[in-house]
C-alpha cells in the first residue's frame, strides 16, 4: 500500500472520498521536508518504506489534519519524539561525502 493510502487509512477517510487529497498530500510533503531538514536521509524519507519514517509521517499528518482534532497535541508530541530519534540515530542520518 502506498504511503498516501496508508495516511488516508490512518486518518479514517474512506477511499471514495477524495475531497481531502490535497491536504493529505501537502501534509505528507511537509513531514518529508521537515524530516529531511533535520538531517534524516532524504532517500529514506522519499521512499517512505521504513516503518519508523512511515510512522513519523503518518503521526505528523494525524497531528495536523483538520481543525478539531482532540488528540492533536498528543500526536504532535509523539511526532516530535520520533523526529528527534530519527535525527539522532546513525541509521537514519544522511551520508555526506566530501
C-alpha positions in Angstrom: 0.0 0.0 0.0 1.4 3.4 -0.9 2.1 6.0 1.8 -0.8 8.2 0.6 -3.2 5.3 1.0 -1.8 4.5 4.4 -2.2 8.0 5.6 -5.7 8.2 4.3 -6.5 5.0 6.2 -4.9 6.3 9.5 -7.0 9.4 9.2 -10.0 7.2 8.8 -11.0 8.7 5.4 -12.9 6.4 3.0 -11.1 5.7 -0.2 -14.0 7.0 -2.2 -13.8 10.5 -0.5 -11.2 12.5 -2.5 -12.1 15.9 -1.0 -9.1 15.8 1.4 -6.5 14.5 -1.1 -4.8 17.9 -1.5 -4.5 18.5 2.3 -3.2 14.9 2.8 -0.6 15.3 0.1 0.5 18.6 1.5 0.9 17.2 5.0 2.9 14.2 3.7 5.2 16.6 1.8 5.6 18.9 4.8 6.5 16.0 7.0 9.1 14.8 4.5 10.6 18.2 4.1 10.9 18.6 7.9 12.5 15.2 8.4 15.0 15.9 5.6 15.7 19.4 7.1 16.7 17.9 10.4 19.2 15.5 8.8 17.2 12.4 8.1 18.5 10.7 4.9 16.4 12.1 2.0 16.5 8.8 0.2 14.9 7.0 3.2 12.4 9.8 3.6 11.3 10.0 0.0 10.9 6.2 -0.2 8.8 6.2 3.0 9.0 2.4 3.3 11.0 2.3 6.5 8.5 1.6 9.4 9.8 4.4 11.7 9.8 7.0 8.9 6.4 5.9 7.8 5.1 6.1 11.3 6.6 9.6 11.8 4.9 10.9 8.6 1.5 9.4 9.5 1.7 10.8 13.0 2.6 14.2 11.7 -0.5 14.0 9.4 -2.7 12.9 12.3 -1.4 15.9 14.4 -2.0 18.4 11.7 -5.1 17.2 9.7 -8.2 19.2 10.1 -9.1 21.7 12.7 -10.9 20.0 15.6 -8.6 17.1 16.5 -9.0 16.2 20.1 -5.7 14.3 20.2 -3.7 16.7 18.0 -1.4 17.8 20.9 -0.6 14.1 21.8 0.1 13.3 18.1 2.3 16.3 17.8 4.3 15.3 20.9 4.7 11.8 19.6 5.9 13.1 16.2 8.5 15.3 17.8 9.8 12.4 19.8 10.1 10.3 16.7 11.7 13.1 14.8 14.3 13.5 17.5 15.1 9.8 17.5 15.4 9.7 13.7 17.7 12.8 13.5 19.9 11.4 16.2 20.1 7.8 15.0 23.1 6.9 12.9 20.9 4.6 10.9 18.8 7.4 9.6 21.4 10.2 9.1 22.3 11.3 5.6 25.7 10.2 4.4 27.7 13.3 3.5 30.5 12.7 1.0 33.4 15.2 1.0 
